[in-house]
Amino acid sequence: MEKKSIEYVLPEEIEKRSFEIIAAELAERGITLPAEQDPVTRRVIHTSADFDYADNLCFSEGAVDRYAAAWVWSFLR
């Protein structure tokens, strides 16, 4: 019986590799996301493993900017 070893990988390395895979898959499908929506959509795909979000996730006008402002504000309090 072959002995298997456990590979310990840091969470940030797993996340980095996941985002590389997502980028490659989107490129292979010929999908280019709008720049302001790109990081959010990739995060949703990473979290759900569902590439359909690249085609059907809808954003209200200014939603990403409002989120970014709220996120920054949360650190200033």
C-alpha positions in Angstrom: 0.0 0.0 0.0 1.3 3.4 -1.0 1.8 5.8 1.8 0.3 9.2 1.1 1.5 12.5 2.5 -0.5 15.5 3.5 0.4 18.7 1.9 -0.1 21.8 4.1 -1.1 24.8 2.1 -1.8 28.3 3.5 -5.3 29.7 2.9 -4.0 32.6 0.9 -2.1 30.2 -1.4 -5.4 28.3 -2.0 -7.2 31.5 -2.7 -4.4 32.7 -5.1 -4.5 29.5 -7.0 -8.3 29.6 -7.2 -8.3 33.1 -8.6 -5.7 32.0 -11.2 -8.0 29.1 -12.2 -10.9 31.4 -12.5 -9.0 33.9 -14.6 -7.9 31.1 -17.0 -11.4 29.7 -17.2 -13.0 33.1 -18.0 -10.3 33.7 -20.6 -11.0 30.3 -22.2 -14.7 31.1 -22.3 -13.9 34.5 -23.9 -15.5 36.4 -21.0 -14.2 39.8 -20.2 -15.9 41.4 -17.1 -16.3 45.1 -16.7 -13.3 46.4 -14.7 -15.4 47.7 -11.7 -17.3 44.5 -11.4 -14.4 42.1 -12.1 -13.2 41.6 -8.5 -16.7 41.2 -7.1 -17.7 38.7 -9.7 -14.5 36.7 -9.4 -15.0 36.6 -5.6 -18.6 35.3 -6.1 -17.3 32.6 -8.5 -14.6 31.7 -6.0 -17.1 31.4 -3.2 -19.7 29.5 -5.1 -17.7 27.6 -7.8 -20.4 28.7 -10.2 -19.1 30.2 -13.4 -22.7 31.1 -14.5 -22.3 34.3 -12.3 -19.9 35.6 -15.0 -22.9 35.8 -17.3 -25.9 36.5 -15.0 -24.7 38.5 -12.0 -26.4 42.0 -12.2 -25.1 45.1 -10.6 -27.1 48.3 -9.9 -25.5 51.4 -11.2 -22.9 52.6 -8.7 -23.2 49.5 -6.5 -19.5 48.7 -6.5 -18.6 52.3 -5.7 -21.1 52.4 -2.8 -19.7 49.1 -1.5 -16.1 50.4 -1.7 -17.0 53.6 0.1 -18.8 51.7 2.9 -15.9 49.3 3.2 -13.4 52.2 3.6 -15.8 54.0 6.0 -15.9 50.8 8.2 -12.1 51.2 8.8 -12.3 54.9 9.6 -14.8 54.6 12.5 
